[in-house]
Amino acid sequence: MRLVILASSYNFGVNSIFNTSKLSLKNDLKLWSMRHACRLLMLFSLAVPAPWLHAEAVAEQPSGMEKEISAIIAAKQHPYLKRSSFLNRTEDLENLYKLTHYRPLWLGHEHSEKTIADALTLLEKASEHGLSPANYDAETLQQKLPSALKPNPEAYSSIALYDTALSLSLLRFLHDLHYGRVNPQGINFNLKLREKLIDLPELIKDSLAQGTISNLPLLVEPKLKQYQKLKQALAIYRQLAAESQPYKLTITKTVHPGDKLPKMEDLHRFLITVGDMPEDNAGNNNKAEKSSLYTGEIVEGVKKFQYRHGLGAYGVIGKDTTAALNVPLNQRVAQIELAMERLRWLPELPAGPSIIVNIPAFQLWALNDLGEVDADILNMKVVVGKALENQTPVLMAEMQFIDFMPYWNIPNSILKAEVLPKLMKNPNYLAKEHIELVPNFGNEIKPVPFTDKSIAQLKQGTLKARQRPGDKNALGKVKFIFPNQSDVYLHDTPANALFGKSRRDFSHGCVRVENPQWLAEFALKGQEGWSKETIQAAMQTPKTQRVVLKKPIPVLFFYTTSFFDQHDNLVFYQDIYDQDSILQSALEKPADLSDQSLFISKSPAPVQLVR
């Protein structure tokens, strides 16, 4: 470029000179001399490189350190780390070192020792967040630190290796803390994909500049109150598991209040340990401890324990209560960790009303705002899908409609497995159950009369069956619709006796709600024309009525076996669908999640709304 400029200057000088008019001979000689001088200067500059040209060429060459760091990133493999391949974190690592022009982030700076110590402390204390320090090579990095802090100035390779290893481990830790370690789609958690990508390299760079590396977890972990409470409970239960004596109860028959129970003092001590009996009462119960009678305060403690473990809080110690009492505390630690992992999978949740069903809890919560968890939120029991046959799916959708006095459009699977066999035994079964035949589902579709031909068409699958609105209708008097690929919904039920059971997995996959009128009032709150009275009237009229919600309400069917309820109690639930085991197995194979799988997916099949 500089040679071109020089040549241009030469041409400009020559042209200017030879375009000048009225030149004298004397001037011609001067011009001839100047012309040849310019030519000689140009030839000399081409033959002998100028010092400033050489300096610029050298400056454009990458340094040894830049080469080493770039080579590590390009290789996508790191010899210091157990998970040497970092294919899915390459972009993050590349972007991080672009910010420093491929110079070390950690080593060779005035505050290197402190910033490295802060970063290593985060990795070493990953367990406080329900993560494993071993996944971030905390021990290896600590062992290699002394030699990394005193390297040979020319040892570009060793400096680059340690610096990138620490950066990569920190990126992995923060990514896991924000997004989780497992892709929920891979284990049938049909949650929505993310919309916002957190800029981890920028966060690390800013924290380094401000000396606030230790605050990084607060910037990336879920802000949900549920998550924050679980993190506090994790610390408590981890300490209890480490310091408390193991407890095991053995009984030969059901123990009722007033019965004798051997080793009462052990049960006493355990209930105090897990917080189901106040420690203040321990001294007041010395006599009870020495007695083997199961009475008084300890019965109340067992009731609270039963409530906190999803059991009937009756104070009777049977098989299920004994099994819950005998679960080791380190298993409760694992349950809390799994709950925190699942909460990391949730995308950004909108402000405003939401409905959450926790499947193994058999509970529904309707919240005016997800950020506000208090005793005033709407809570009710639910019945979910059978564990071995018709599991209720995990999903996220938006409630858009409510049908009062709905038809029940009988799914083909239920038709074949249940309705047709009963019809074969009793030709009057359809009429008795208020079931009618239709060419297609839809509230306005007229039924087809019962004939030998129409019954044959039903068996062949060319006609469909639906149950008319009324007292016998399986959906009860209200159906809450949120279009989804699993075609499940919330609904009322005439089988109210099931809500009295502690374990409530009896449905074909949809979720039955204990108090549909309350839920309808919640969903239609503030919608013109709808009040408690009009909702009651709609639930009594024989005609089907569809209401379109002016503002759709997010619905989340979730699955977690440890959960803080609206009364701030940490409750543990039975793993009815064996999802904890599935997740635990997935976590035993640590891998870097692909951001593409979290943010980009194939276009989903269109959801068909059954009217």
Secondary structure, DSSP 8 states (H G I E B T S, - for coil): -HHHHHHHHHHHHHHHHHT--S--HHHHHHHHHHHHHHHHHHHHHHHS--HHHHHHHHHTS--HHHHHHHHHHHHTB-TTSSS-B-GGGHHHHHHHHHTTTS--SSTTSTTHHHHHHHHHHHHHTGGGGT--GGGGTHHHHHHHHHHHHS--TT-HHHHHHHHHHHHHHHHHHHHHHHH-SS-GGGGTEE----S----HHHHHHHHHHHT-GGGHHHHHS---HHHHHHHHHHHHHHHHHHHS-------SS-B-TTSB-SSHHHHHHHHHHTTSS-GGGTGGGHHHHHS-B--THHHHHHHHHHHTTTS--SS-B-HHHHHHHTS-HHHHHHHHHHHHHHHHT-----SS-EEEEEGGGTEEEEES-TT---TTSEEEEEEEE-TTT----EEEEEEEEEEES--EE--HHHIIIIIHHHHHH-TTHHHHTTEEEESS--TT---B---HHHHHHHHHTSSEEEE-SSTT-TTTTEEEE---TT---EE--S-GGGGGSS--EEESSSEEES-HHHHHHHHTTT-TT--HHHHHHHTTSSS-EEEEEEEEEEEEEE--SEEE-TTS-EEE---TT-HHHHHHHHHTS-----HHHHH------------
